[in-house]
Amino acid sequence: MALVPKILAFAGSTREGSYNKKLVKIAAQGARTAGAEVTFLDLRDLNLPLFDEDLEAKIVLPEGGKILKNLMRDHHGFLISSPENNSSVSAVLKNAIDWASRPEPGQPPLSCFVGKVAGLVAASPGVLGGLRGLVHLRMILGNISVIVLPQQFALGKAHEAFNEDGSLKDAKARDTVEGIGAAVAKTLAKLVG
Ligand SMILES: Cc1cc2nc3c(=O)[nH]c(=O)nc-3n(C[C@H](O)[C@H](O)[C@H](O)COP(=O)(O)O)c2cc1C
């Protein structure tokens, strides 16, 4: 029997009303429709401290870092919606990547990332939708051996884009975002099936 692809979906924002959390949930829906099992992770729940090598020397990994790394290892791919802060990825997202990238005894290097497949989207109230942040995120993930799919989507004017129930007002945008989720699911089905 073919293995069901497992995808971890998260946003690079801890904000309660985050547009990126809403957007990644839409991508997740596309992945589920395409046959994947998707887990949504709210990075806020991890309470990750800022990465600090002195802290790491004392505790190795904070509790939230352990949860994050276990979840990442337990999934074949990622759906990530990243806000753009000062033209790059958010500090929240980079901090999570940094903690997850640290080696642990008995684990191969970058065990959370190597060979994983990722689909990227972004949302911002600005007109570019966070597109510049995705350029950096793609590079960061590629450098730690994640296979980042070529298709991506940046949602501009995000503050006007969603209905009350979290769905997107624009059907074309919804189809594109769901399509990115589906593309991750279908790529993984070929790789892990
Ligand atoms: C420090 C900071 C820098 C920001 N820089 C940018 C930026 O370069 N480009 C952009 O489109 N939005 C920028 N924004 C606005 C964010 O995109 C906006 O707050 C967005 O809603 C955050 O994502 P969220 O809704 O998922 O929390 C910035 C916001 C902050 C707090």
PDBQT file of the ligand as one rigid body, heavy atoms in Angstrom, charges set to zero:
ROOT
HETATM    1  C1  LIG A 201       9.421  44.727  11.872  1.00  0.00    +0.000 C 
HETATM    2  C2  LIG A 201       8.475  44.622  10.716  1.00  0.00    +0.000 A 
HETATM    3  C3  LIG A 201       8.958  44.738   9.441  1.00  0.00    +0.000 A 
HETATM    4  C4  LIG A 201       8.087  44.600   8.350  1.00  0.00    +0.000 A 
HETATM    5  N1  LIG A 201       8.591  44.649   7.089  1.00  0.00    +0.000 NA
HETATM    6  C5  LIG A 201       7.781  44.390   6.032  1.00  0.00    +0.000 A 
HETATM    7  C6  LIG A 201       8.325  44.283   4.723  1.00  0.00    +0.000 A 
HETATM    8  O1  LIG A 201       9.517  44.428   4.487  1.00  0.00    +0.000 OA
HETATM    9  N2  LIG A 201       7.477  43.998   3.719  1.00  0.00    +0.000 N 
HETATM   10  C7  LIG A 201       6.132  43.795   3.919  1.00  0.00    +0.000 A 
HETATM   11  O2  LIG A 201       5.422  43.521   2.959  1.00  0.00    +0.000 OA
HETATM   12  N3  LIG A 201       5.589  43.886   5.159  1.00  0.00    +0.000 NA
HETATM   13  C8  LIG A 201       6.382  44.178   6.212  1.00  0.00    +0.000 A 
HETATM   14  N4  LIG A 201       5.855  44.225   7.478  1.00  0.00    +0.000 N 
HETATM   15  C9  LIG A 201       4.411  44.065   7.665  1.00  0.00    +0.000 C 
HETATM   16  C10 LIG A 201       4.049  42.598   7.836  1.00  0.00    +0.000 C 
HETATM   17  O3  LIG A 201       4.020  41.992   6.577  1.00  0.00    +0.000 OA
HETATM   18  C11 LIG A 201       2.663  42.503   8.487  1.00  0.00    +0.000 C 
HETATM   19  O4  LIG A 201       2.745  42.935   9.829  1.00  0.00    +0.000 OA
HETATM   20  C12 LIG A 201       2.069  41.108   8.384  1.00  0.00    +0.000 C 
HETATM   21  O5  LIG A 201       0.696  41.190   8.648  1.00  0.00    +0.000 OA
HETATM   22  C13 LIG A 201       2.750  40.130   9.333  1.00  0.00    +0.000 C 
HETATM   23  O6  LIG A 201       2.320  38.836   9.073  1.00  0.00    +0.000 OA
HETATM   24  P1  LIG A 201       1.113  38.140   9.885  1.00  0.00    +0.000 P 
HETATM   25  O7  LIG A 201      -0.174  38.831   9.465  1.00  0.00    +0.000 OA
HETATM   26  O8  LIG A 201       1.138  36.719   9.413  1.00  0.00    +0.000 OA
HETATM   27  O9  LIG A 201       1.371  38.282  11.353  1.00  0.00    +0.000 OA
HETATM   28  C14 LIG A 201       6.712  44.387   8.574  1.00  0.00    +0.000 A 
HETATM   29  C15 LIG A 201       6.230  44.288   9.898  1.00  0.00    +0.000 A 
HETATM   30  C16 LIG A 201       7.105  44.391  10.940  1.00  0.00    +0.000 A 
HETATM   31  C17 LIG A 201       6.567  44.250  12.347  1.00  0.00    +0.000 C 
ENDROOT
TORSDOF 0
